[in-house]
Amino acid sequence: LKERARKFRDANSFEVNSYDEFKAKIEEPGGFLWAHWDGTRETEDRIAAETKATIRCIPFDRKKDAGKCMVTGKPSEGRVVFAKAY
């Protein structure tokens, strides 16, 4: 059962690098989207208002994948997991 859940999670998890890509993927096919986020409540609220997706997980052991927030372009320490609730 655990292995089946892990396979489902992996098959439905995607890395996205731009806000346009994020908005397209969150609609079709959906799932878990790993994206850079600047760490601010304002950006999180904007993403939720525009896409209905919210942060589901900020992994403790996430790799420090420095990049830029997909929305603001501000520095990001790593990716977080976004998804929609149904």
C-alpha positions, 0 to 999 in steps of 0.5 A: 500500500505504501509503495503504491502511494509512493508511485502515485505521488511520484507520477503526479509530481512535477517541477515547474519553472515559471508562473505560466507553466504553473498555471497551466499544469495546476489545471491540467493534469494537476497534482503536486507542483514543485516551484520556487517561492520567495517565502512571503505571505503576500506571494502565497496569497496571490497564488492562492487567489489566482489559481486556488493552489496552496502550499502543501509542504515545505520539506525539511530535507529539501535540497537547497535548489537556489532559484527565483520565485516564479511570481516575483523573481525574488530569491528562493532557497528551494522549491515547495509543494503546491496543490489544489484541494478538491 
